[in-house]
Structure formats: C-alpha cells, structure tokens
C-alpha cells in the first residue's frame, strides 16, 4: 500500500495545495493509500526521503518527494487513466499555479493560516512566516493585503477562465492533472479561511463546484475552516 505523508493543521485541517494535488492524483488512478499526517515540526518523518517538505509517498520500495515527481511516478507505475496525456500543458499549469496563483493566495490567508496550525507548530510558523513577511502581525498584514489582493488573485485566474469558457475542465471533457493542480490551489484557502475568493457567476466557481463533487465529494467533505 502507498503511504502518503500529508501536512496536517489543527483539527485535522489539510490545506497543502501540493498534498491535494497528490491526493487527487491518487484518486484519479483509483489507488488506495495510507495517510500519515505530519506537522511542520515533524520533518524527521520524511527525512528518509531527503525532504523537508510535503508531500512524500512511499510506494513499495519506491520513495518519491515533490508533487510533480509523484504525478510522473504514478503515470509511469500505473499507466491506466493517465494523469498527463498532454504533459507540456500540465507542466505549464503547474508552473502557472506555483508562480502566479499561490503567491497571490498566501498574503490574503496568512493570518488564518497561522491561527489554524497545530499548537506545537505555532512557534515554527510564527518565526518562519514572520521572517518571510517582515512582521508577526499576521492579522494586520492579511487585512491590508486583502484590500487589493483578492482582486489580484481573481485577475490571475484569467488564463483558466478563458479555457473553462470553452470546455468543462482544463483538460477537456474530463478532469486530469492540470485540474487537480488548480483545485489544490483553491483548496488551500478553502481549508484554512472563511474568505470566499470566487464570485458565484465566475466560470471558475462553476468548475470548482464540479471538481468538489469528484470522487464522491472527497474534497467537499474535507474538514474546512468555518
């Protein structure tokens, strides 16, 4: 059985967009896995993989770190139901989400993120994110960031919006890894923040609703911030 090392917050919230990519990819393949929740302060759990971040999978004797490498491994090891029938396109979406979407999400949810880490991880997250932002007033930073940040995030979604006006999923008539990449990014704020980032008349909102219903509503049923 595959073991997935997944970043866990307080009350078993699982916000990592990269871990979500892997969980959705595993579901796409119809693969079962054993979940190993890990906190920020439990990097020793993935030291065997030479990793400091999540996700990591242990698949038999094979160890893979990084969500993109995991997707490549799953397509190679389990070729049925390909995740990336168009790999260059998937690579593009992966890079777009990492550099254009996730960087706009972080400032507008950082206060909520800090509030929802496990108590034993709080010192780590305050120190590390405080250094990144130059302040530990995360609520104040988040409030100011939202003044323009929500609009910036919505504008960054325009490439997806143009595709989704023409077809139901980024990958065409059915979802594949590009869709899981984008959904992972959107599940990050959905999991840790009550802030709604999408307008209901946005085509991306309708796409997200379809994605949340996949795999018997796995993502919709996941614990989320009230």
C-alpha positions as CSV (number, residue, x, y, z in Angstrom):
1,X,0.0,0.0,0.0
2,X,1.1,3.5,-0.7
3,X,1.9,5.8,2.3
4,X,1.3,9.5,1.8
5,X,2.9,12.0,4.2
6,X,0.5,14.9,4.3
7,X,0.8,18.2,6.1
8,X,-1.7,18.5,8.9
9,X,-3.0,21.5,10.8
10,X,-5.1,21.8,13.9
11,X,-8.4,19.9,13.9
12,X,-7.1,17.7,11.1
13,X,-7.3,20.5,8.5
14,X,-5.2,19.6,5.5
15,X,-4.5,22.8,3.5
16,X,-1.4,22.0,1.5
17,X,-2.1,22.6,-2.2
18,X,0.7,20.3,-3.1
19,X,-0.6,17.4,-1.0
20,X,-4.0,18.0,-2.5
21,X,-2.5,17.5,-6.0
22,X,-1.2,14.1,-4.9
23,X,-4.4,13.0,-3.2
24,X,-6.5,13.9,-6.2
25,X,-3.9,12.2,-8.5
26,X,-4.2,9.0,-6.4
27,X,-8.0,9.1,-6.6
28,X,-7.8,9.6,-10.3
29,X,-5.7,6.5,-10.6
30,X,-8.1,4.6,-8.3
31,X,-5.3,3.9,-5.9
32,X,-5.7,3.4,-2.1
33,X,-3.2,4.8,0.3
34,X,-2.4,5.0,4.0
35,X,-2.4,8.6,5.3
36,X,0.5,9.7,7.6
37,X,-0.4,13.2,9.0
38,X,2.7,15.4,9.6
39,X,3.1,18.8,11.3
40,X,5.6,21.5,10.5
41,X,7.8,20.3,13.4
42,X,7.9,16.6,12.2
43,X,10.3,16.9,9.4
44,X,12.0,13.8,10.7
45,X,9.1,11.8,9.3
46,X,10.2,12.5,5.8
47,X,14.0,12.6,6.4
48,X,14.2,9.1,4.8
49,X,13.2,10.8,1.5
50,X,15.8,13.6,1.8
51,X,12.9,16.0,2.0
52,X,11.9,19.0,4.2
53,X,8.5,19.4,2.6
54,X,5.3,17.5,1.9
55,X,4.0,15.5,0.1
56,X,6.2,12.4,0.1
57,X,5.0,9.0,-0.9
58,X,6.4,5.6,-0.1
59,X,5.2,3.2,-2.8
60,X,6.5,-0.3,-2.1
61,X,10.3,0.2,-2.3
62,X,10.0,3.5,-4.2
63,X,10.2,6.8,-2.4
64,X,9.1,9.9,-4.2
65,X,9.1,13.5,-3.0
66,X,7.5,16.6,-4.6
67,X,4.0,16.6,-6.1
68,X,5.1,16.9,-9.7
69,X,7.6,14.0,-9.4
70,X,4.9,12.0,-7.7
71,X,2.5,12.6,-10.6
72,X,5.2,11.5,-13.0
73,X,5.8,8.4,-10.9
74,X,2.1,7.5,-10.8
75,X,1.8,7.8,-14.6
76,X,4.8,5.6,-15.1
77,X,4.0,3.0,-12.5
78,X,0.2,2.9,-13.1
79,X,-0.3,3.8,-16.8
80,X,-4.1,3.3,-16.8
81,X,-6.0,6.6,-16.6
82,X,-3.1,8.9,-17.5
83,X,-2.8,12.0,-15.4
84,X,-0.9,13.9,-18.0
85,X,-2.0,12.9,-21.5
86,X,-0.6,16.4,-22.5
87,X,2.5,16.7,-20.3
88,X,3.8,20.0,-21.6
89,X,0.4,21.6,-20.9
90,X,0.3,20.0,-17.4
91,X,3.8,21.4,-16.8
92,X,2.7,24.9,-17.8
93,X,-0.3,24.8,-15.5
94,X,1.9,23.5,-12.7
95,X,4.3,26.5,-13.1
96,X,1.5,29.0,-13.5
97,X,-0.2,27.8,-10.3
98,X,3.1,27.9,-8.4
99,X,4.3,31.4,-9.6
100,X,1.1,33.3,-10.4
101,X,-1.6,31.8,-8.1
102,X,-0.1,30.5,-4.9
103,X,2.0,33.6,-4.4
104,X,-1.2,35.8,-4.5
105,X,-3.1,33.5,-2.2
106,X,-0.5,33.4,0.6
107,X,-0.7,37.1,1.7
108,X,-4.5,37.1,1.9
109,X,-4.8,34.0,4.1
110,X,-1.6,34.1,6.1
111,X,-3.4,35.3,9.3
112,X,-5.9,32.5,9.1
113,X,-3.1,30.0,8.3
114,X,-1.2,31.0,11.5
115,X,-4.4,30.8,13.6
116,X,-5.0,27.2,12.5
117,X,-1.7,25.5,12.8
118,X,-1.3,22.9,15.5
119,X,-0.3,24.4,18.8
120,X,3.0,22.6,18.8
121,X,3.8,24.1,15.4
122,X,2.9,27.7,16.2
123,X,6.4,28.9,17.2
124,X,7.8,27.5,14.0
125,X,5.2,29.1,11.7
126,X,5.4,32.4,13.5
127,X,9.2,32.5,13.2
128,X,9.4,31.3,9.6
129,X,6.5,33.3,8.2
130,X,7.4,36.3,10.2
131,X,10.9,36.3,8.6
132,X,9.3,36.0,5.2
133,X,6.9,38.9,5.7
134,X,9.0,41.1,8.0
135,X,6.3,41.2,10.6
136,X,4.5,38.9,13.1
137,X,1.3,41.0,12.9
138,X,-0.2,38.4,10.6
139,X,-3.8,39.6,11.0
140,X,-2.8,43.2,10.2
141,X,-0.7,42.1,7.2
142,X,-3.6,39.9,5.9
143,X,-6.2,42.7,6.3
144,X,-4.1,45.1,4.3
145,X,-3.2,42.5,1.7
146,X,-6.9,41.8,1.1
147,X,-7.5,45.4,0.1
148,X,-6.1,44.7,-3.4
149,X,-5.1,41.0,-3.1
150,X,-8.5,39.4,-3.7
151,X,-8.8,41.3,-7.0
152,X,-5.2,40.4,-7.9
153,X,-6.0,36.8,-7.3
154,X,-9.1,36.8,-9.4
155,X,-7.3,38.5,-12.2
156,X,-4.6,35.8,-12.1
157,X,-7.2,33.2,-12.8
158,X,-7.9,34.7,-16.3
159,X,-6.0,32.0,-18.2
160,X,-8.1,29.3,-16.6
161,X,-11.3,31.3,-17.2
162,X,-10.6,31.5,-20.9
163,X,-10.2,27.8,-21.1
164,X,-13.2,27.0,-19.0
165,X,-15.5,29.1,-21.1
166,X,-14.9,26.7,-23.9
167,X,-14.8,23.3,-22.1
168,X,-15.9,21.9,-18.7
169,X,-12.4,21.1,-17.4
170,X,-8.9,22.5,-18.0
171,X,-8.1,19.1,-19.5
172,X,-11.1,19.0,-21.8
173,X,-14.2,16.8,-21.3
174,X,-12.9,15.1,-18.2
175,X,-10.5,16.3,-15.4
176,X,-6.8,15.4,-15.3
177,X,-3.7,16.6,-13.5
178,X,-4.0,20.3,-14.7
179,X,-7.4,20.4,-13.0
180,X,-6.0,18.8,-9.8
181,X,-3.2,21.4,-9.7
182,X,-5.7,24.3,-9.9
183,X,-8.1,22.7,-7.4
184,X,-5.2,22.2,-5.0
185,X,-4.5,25.9,-5.0
186,X,-8.2,26.7,-4.4
187,X,-8.5,24.1,-1.6
188,X,-5.7,25.8,0.3
189,X,-7.7,28.9,1.2
190,X,-11.0,26.9,1.4
191,X,-9.4,24.7,4.1
192,X,-8.0,27.4,6.4
193,X,-10.0,30.5,5.8
194,X,-13.7,31.5,5.7
195,X,-12.8,34.0,2.9
196,X,-14.6,33.2,-0.4
197,X,-12.3,34.1,-3.2
198,X,-14.6,33.4,-6.1
199,X,-17.8,35.1,-7.3
200,X,-20.6,32.7,-8.0
201,X,-21.0,34.0,-11.6
202,X,-17.4,33.2,-12.3
203,X,-16.9,30.3,-14.6
204,X,-14.1,29.1,-12.3
205,X,-16.6,28.9,-9.5
206,X,-18.8,26.5,-11.5
207,X,-15.7,24.5,-12.4
208,X,-14.7,24.3,-8.7
209,X,-18.2,23.0,-7.8
210,X,-17.8,20.2,-10.4
211,X,-14.4,19.4,-9.0
212,X,-15.5,19.4,-5.4
213,X,-18.1,16.7,-6.4
214,X,-15.4,14.3,-7.8
215,X,-14.6,11.1,-6.1
216,X,-17.8,11.0,-4.0
217,X,-17.2,14.6,-2.9
218,X,-13.8,13.9,-1.3
219,X,-12.6,17.5,-1.4
220,X,-16.0,18.9,-0.5
221,X,-16.2,16.7,2.6
222,X,-12.7,17.5,3.8
223,X,-12.6,19.5,7.1
224,X,-12.5,23.2,6.4
225,X,-12.5,26.5,8.3
226,X,-15.9,27.8,9.3
